Structures are given as C-alpha cells and as structure tokens.
Amino acid sequence: MVMKVTMKLAMVMIMVVVLGNQVVSSMGMSLCNLTQDDLITCKPAVTKVDPPIDPTAECCTALKKADFACLCSYKNSMMLPSFGIDPDRALQLPDKCKIPTTTKCTKK
C-alpha cells in the first residue's frame, strides 16, 4: 500500500516538474509549495537518460516541502511523455529521497 502511494506521488511530481516549469516561469509563482528552481532541480532525475540520474540533495530538499495533496491533483496529466519524463523514474523519487508520505494519491 505504501509503495503504491509513493509511486503515485512520484508520478504527480513528474507532472509538476513538467507543468509547473511552464506555469511557474510564466507567472513567477510557486506550485504546490515548489518554486520553479525546485522543480528544475528534480527534472534530471525523472528524465529518460541512460544511465538514470539519481535525485540531487537539492531535489530531495525541495520535495520535503512539497504539498503532496496538491501534487496529486495533477496525477492524470497525459503530457508527461511529450516532455521526456519517465513516469517510472518519477515514481521512485520519494523512496530515493527517503521522504515518507501519508497522502493517499490514487489513480482514477
């Protein structure tokens, strides 16, 4: 159960990286408690590259302040692949950063 929740939260993080980068940069605002810089620091960890890149300490620090319930509201976006985001890698972010989450983010 925890793994499913973690995976879904990571998927949402990918969407925030992609969508938030555009929204935040155009409006100069934050998204789900993450600034544009926060989102950009995590993008390499969720981008399709070989070998995969682990999240940086800065990315993990940014994720600690994220509003995961807010991030869950972006979970059904179909835009991720068009931005080169690998959902499987994004799903691993909370675990790789050792961030416990309690938000129930279910896929509908």
C-alpha positions, 0 to 999 in steps of 0.5 A: 500500500505504501509503495503504491502511494509513493509511486503515485506521488512520484508520478504527480511530481513528474507532472509538476516538474513538467507543468509547473516549469511552464506555469511557474516561469510564466507567472513567477509563482510557486506550485504546490509549495515548489518554486520553479528552481525546485522543480528544475532541480528534480527534472534530471532525475525523472528524465529518460537518460541512460544511465538514470540520474539519481535525485540531487540533495537539492531535489530531495530538499525541495520535495520535503516541502512539497504539498503532496495533496496538491501534487496529486491533483495533477496525477492524470496529466497525459503530457508527461511523455511529450516532455521526456519524463519517465513516469517510472523514474518519477515514481521512485523519487520519494523512496530515493529521497527517503521522504515518507508520505501519508497522502493517499494519491490514487489513480482514477 
